[in-house]
Each structure stands twice: as C-alpha cells, then as structure tokens.
Amino acid sequence: MCNIMEMKEYLNAFKKNQEGAVTVDFVVITAGVVLIGAAAMATLTPKVTAAVAAISL
C-alpha cells in the first residue's frame, strides 16, 4: 500500500513540473516556421524562375 502512495506522489509531482515545457514550445514553433518557409519556397520558386527568364537583357 505504501508503494501506491509513493507512486501517486511521484506522478503528481511529475505532472506539476513545468521544466522543459518552454523548450518544447520553441521546438514546435521552429518546426512550423521551417515548414511554412519550405512551402513558400516550393510555391514561389517556379514563379520567380519564370519571371527571371522573361527578363531580356
């Protein structure tokens, strides 16, 4: 019975611990920014290439 109480206390302490949560937030935000950048690049590259090719010097 004592082990169950210790486990409940440990789980409650673990649940309340916020250490490292900010790091996870920044990783998720960074991944989103990278994906948006990759999508923008994939969308705009053909259009920019065509516009540059249309310029006659």
Residue frames as a rotation matrix with the C-alpha (Angstrom) as fourth column:
MET 1
0.566 0.824 0.000 0.00
0.824 -0.566 0.000 0.00
0.000 0.000 -1.000 0.00
CYS 2
0.371 -0.510 -0.776 2.87
0.225 -0.762 0.608 2.33
-0.901 -0.400 -0.168 0.73
ASN 3
-0.648 -0.666 0.370 4.25
0.482 0.016 0.876 1.93
-0.589 0.746 0.311 -2.78
ILE 4
-0.028 0.727 0.687 0.96
0.972 -0.140 0.188 3.06
0.233 0.673 -0.702 -4.31
MET 5
0.810 0.315 -0.494 1.00
0.480 -0.840 0.251 6.25
-0.336 -0.441 -0.832 -2.24
GLU 6
-0.076 -0.925 -0.373 4.61
0.171 -0.381 0.909 6.94
-0.982 0.005 0.187 -3.22
MET 7
-0.622 -0.114 0.775 3.74
0.757 0.165 0.632 6.40
-0.200 0.980 -0.016 -6.87
LYS 8
0.458 0.848 0.266 0.77
0.873 -0.485 0.043 8.81
0.165 0.212 -0.963 -6.62
GLU 9
0.646 -0.294 -0.704 3.00
0.210 -0.818 0.535 11.45
-0.733 -0.494 -0.467 -5.02
TYR 10
-0.460 -0.878 0.134 5.63
0.322 -0.025 0.946 10.94
-0.827 0.479 0.294 -7.71
LEU 11
-0.367 0.389 0.845 3.08
0.927 0.074 0.368 11.21
0.081 0.918 -0.388 -10.52
ASN 12
0.740 0.647 -0.186 1.54
0.667 -0.740 0.080 14.35
-0.086 -0.183 -0.979 -9.01
ALA 13
0.290 -0.728 -0.622 4.97
0.068 -0.632 0.772 15.96
-0.955 -0.266 -0.133 -8.71
PHE 14
-0.636 -0.527 0.563 5.80
0.545 0.209 0.812 14.95
-0.545 0.824 0.155 -12.28
LYS 15
0.084 0.791 0.605 2.52
0.987 -0.152 0.061 16.40
0.140 0.592 -0.794 -13.55
LYS 16
0.854 0.271 -0.445 3.18
0.400 -0.888 0.227 19.75
-0.333 -0.372 -0.866 -11.84
ASN 17
-0.073 -0.978 -0.195 6.76
0.398 -0.208 0.893 20.02
-0.914 -0.013 0.405 -13.12
GLN 18
0.897 0.423 -0.128 6.94
0.102 -0.480 -0.872 22.60
-0.430 0.769 -0.473 -15.93
GLU 19
0.070 -0.963 -0.260 10.69
-0.434 -0.264 0.861 22.35
-0.898 0.052 -0.436 -16.53
GLY 20
-0.775 -0.459 0.435 11.43
0.195 0.481 0.855 21.89
-0.602 0.747 -0.283 -20.22
ALA 21
0.171 0.934 0.315 7.97
0.735 0.092 -0.672 22.95
-0.657 0.347 -0.670 -21.40
VAL 22
0.550 -0.019 -0.835 9.31
-0.326 -0.925 -0.193 26.19
-0.769 0.378 -0.516 -22.91
THR 23
-0.567 -0.818 -0.093 11.89
-0.470 0.230 0.852 24.24
-0.676 0.527 -0.515 -24.90
VAL 24
-0.522 0.464 0.716 9.17
0.657 0.754 -0.009 22.05
-0.544 0.466 -0.698 -26.37
ASP 25
0.559 0.754 -0.345 7.18
0.386 -0.605 -0.696 25.16
-0.734 0.256 -0.629 -27.31
PHE 26
0.206 -0.553 -0.807 10.14
-0.647 -0.696 0.312 26.66
-0.734 0.457 -0.501 -29.15
VAL 27
-0.786 -0.466 0.406 10.83
-0.057 0.709 0.703 23.41
-0.616 0.529 -0.584 -30.99
VAL 28
-0.089 0.848 0.523 7.22
0.819 0.362 -0.446 23.27
-0.568 0.388 -0.726 -32.20
ILE 29
0.684 0.321 -0.655 7.25
0.015 -0.904 -0.428 26.92
-0.729 0.283 -0.623 -33.25
THR 30
-0.228 -0.865 -0.447 10.58
-0.629 -0.220 0.745 26.50
-0.743 0.451 -0.494 -35.08
ALA 31
-0.711 0.021 0.703 9.29
0.390 0.843 0.370 23.43
-0.585 0.537 -0.608 -36.91
GLY 32
0.369 0.923 0.112 6.22
0.694 -0.193 -0.694 25.40
-0.619 0.334 -0.711 -38.01
VAL 33
0.506 -0.258 -0.823 8.34
-0.415 -0.909 0.031 28.28
-0.756 0.326 -0.567 -39.29
VAL 34
-0.624 -0.779 0.060 10.57
-0.371 0.363 0.855 25.89
-0.688 0.511 -0.515 -41.23
LEU 35
-0.428 0.536 0.727 7.56
0.716 0.693 -0.090 24.17
-0.552 0.482 -0.681 -42.80
ILE 36
0.660 0.669 -0.341 5.99
0.352 -0.676 -0.648 27.49
-0.664 0.308 -0.682 -43.79
GLY 37
0.126 -0.716 -0.686 9.29
-0.626 -0.594 0.505 28.59
-0.769 0.366 -0.524 -45.33
ALA 38
-0.779 -0.411 0.473 9.63
0.027 0.732 0.681 25.36
-0.626 0.543 -0.560 -47.28
ALA 39
0.017 0.874 0.486 6.07
0.825 0.262 -0.501 25.64
-0.565 0.409 -0.716 -48.55
ALA 40
0.685 0.189 -0.703 6.61
-0.084 -0.939 -0.334 29.26
-0.723 0.288 -0.628 -49.60
MET 41
-0.307 -0.887 -0.344 9.82
-0.593 -0.104 0.798 28.36
-0.744 0.449 -0.494 -51.38
ALA 42
-0.684 0.099 0.723 8.17
0.446 0.841 0.306 25.45
-0.578 0.531 -0.619 -53.21
THR 43
0.383 0.917 0.114 5.32
0.722 -0.220 -0.655 27.72
-0.576 0.333 -0.747 -54.28
LEU 44
0.749 -0.035 -0.662 7.36
-0.187 -0.969 -0.160 30.74
-0.636 0.244 -0.733 -55.33
THR 45
-0.232 -0.958 0.167 10.40
-0.036 0.180 0.983 29.12
-0.972 0.222 -0.076 -56.99
PRO 46
-0.267 0.120 0.956 8.70
0.900 0.384 0.203 28.33
-0.343 0.915 -0.211 -60.32
LYS 47
0.775 0.621 0.118 7.12
0.626 -0.729 -0.276 31.79
-0.085 0.288 -0.954 -60.49
VAL 48
0.584 -0.640 -0.499 10.39
-0.265 -0.731 0.628 33.57
-0.767 -0.235 -0.597 -59.74
THR 49
-0.383 -0.737 0.557 12.25
0.306 0.468 0.829 31.39
-0.872 0.488 0.046 -62.25
ALA 50
0.092 0.506 0.858 9.71
0.990 0.050 -0.135 32.23
-0.111 0.861 -0.496 -64.95
ALA 51
0.933 0.256 -0.252 9.85
0.257 -0.966 -0.032 35.95
-0.251 -0.035 -0.967 -64.13
VAL 52
0.193 -0.943 -0.272 13.66
-0.250 -0.315 0.916 35.98
-0.949 -0.109 -0.296 -64.29
ALA 53
-0.433 -0.337 0.836 13.63
0.622 0.559 0.548 34.06
-0.652 0.757 -0.033 -67.56
ALA 54
0.485 0.721 0.494 11.20
0.867 -0.325 -0.378 36.60
-0.112 0.612 -0.783 -69.03
ILE 55
0.685 -0.309 -0.660 13.63
-0.094 -0.936 0.340 39.44
-0.722 -0.171 -0.670 -68.42
SER 56
0.673 -0.471 0.570 15.58
0.725 0.269 -0.634 40.16
0.145 0.840 0.523 -71.58
LEU 57
0.383 -0.621 -0.684 18.89
0.232 -0.653 0.721 41.93
-0.894 -0.435 -0.106 -71.27
